[in-house]
Amino acid sequence: MAEIVTMPRLSDTMTEGVVAKWHKQVGDAVSEGDLLAEIETDKATMEFESFQEGVLLHIGVDEGGKAPVDSILAILGEKGEDVKAILKEHEKNAEKEESAPKEEKKEVKKEVPKTATPSSPKTVESKPVATTTIATPTNGDVKASPLAKKLAEERNINLSFIMGTGDGGRIVKRDIDNYSGGTAHAVERYTEAPVSQMRGVIAQRLGESKFSAPHFYLTVEIDMDNAIDARQAINGVSPVKVSFNDMIVKATSMSLRQHPEINSSWQGDTIRYNEHIHIGVAMAVEDGLLVPVVRFADTKRLSQIAAEVKDYGARAKAKKLQPEDWQGNTFTISNLGMFNIEEFTAIINPPDACILAIGGIIEKPVVKNGQIVVGKTMKVTLSCDHRVVDGVVGSKFLATLKNYLENPVLFMGSQSI
């Protein structure tokens, strides 16, 4: 008997999926465990294996198309079996569900806004912008310097199309040199790209975070001279190259162990204080941002953290991360230092109570032992949910983190590399 295969829910925030590729076609035999299709969720493209067996009788969503979770993805059955009755019955049941009165629920789960299927950006050209028609003036009628007039004549440029930057709007030589050849009937253009599923979820979740959690921010500047020397020494013996970000993950995890109030989350009627430390590491990908999780980070060596983060980065770019890779964070780190950003504030990544924004390491004059010397410093900013964390608590956490990074020997024992 024919069976319906529905669009699976492949992540906790998924409400609809896009079929990136079909690995079976109508008429093909399908065994349990066969790769049926690749489904693009709001976070990654994932392989979907069949839980049933039979002949593929019907494809409900074409490649590139999208459908809600639990809608018909395909129908499997015996060869030659008629699927029209099944489709009709499914449609009839769906109509009944829509028309049936729904019970009032205490909690209403918000749907992710429907977004267009990702595709190539389109360029839109508007109608020419109408401007007042003016008889072509001679260059002598425009306020311009003698040199500007001479250059305009040599280059066949109409001075009436140039906005002067000299005194009183006078056109000068630099205006002629900077002229790009515009006309009185320029055409406006812009590019539009459909919102990807990932970008839609980012917009929803971070919008909810920013406007539901009262954020406040604490910034400290950290002397990184010792950390720089320590990293060089570590990479002399470590089996995996350790980055500053890996050192920050390790130091942060140890700081969280001393300040469990930071490793917490708002639950409405309760505050959850997590005894385990799972640190989310924000990673930029083509369509937005993913936050894979380094689990039990405080128990791992630096080389283990480095290898794990490197693997996450490669799989994130290839869209091969699985739901279990980005779920369960208790604290998040966002690092833009490698992009030469000196300082920034980050939006809290739910369900965390805090997120740490890492700036770049810069050289600057600093005072040491009463002398002005060249030092290397890094600014970090802790965004806190004021419902859970108070200013003094956040400040004490940052003081501990600063101490660890300025004295990395504290977390560089023989069992830490």
Secondary structure, 3 states (H helix, E strand, C coil): CCEEEECCCCCCCCCEEEEEEECCCCCCEECCCCEEEEEECCCCEEEEECCCCEEEEEECCCCCCEEECCCEEEEEECCCCCCHHHHHHHHHHHHHHHHCCCCCCCCCCCCCCCCCCCCCCEEEECCCCCCCCCCCCCHHHCCECHHHHHHHHHCCCCHHHCCCCCHHHCECHHHHHCCCCCCCCCCCEEEECCCCHHHHHHHHHHHHHHHHCCEEEEEEEEECHHHHHHHHHHCCCCCCCCCHHHHHHHHHHHHHHHCCCCCEEECCCCEEECCCCCEEECEEECCEEECCEECCHHHCCHHHHHHHHHHHHHHHHCCCCCHHHHCCCCEEEEECHHHCCCCCCCCCCCCCCEEEEEEEEEEEEEEECCEEEEEEEEEEEEEEECCCCCHHHHHHHHHHHHHHHHCHHHHCCCCCC
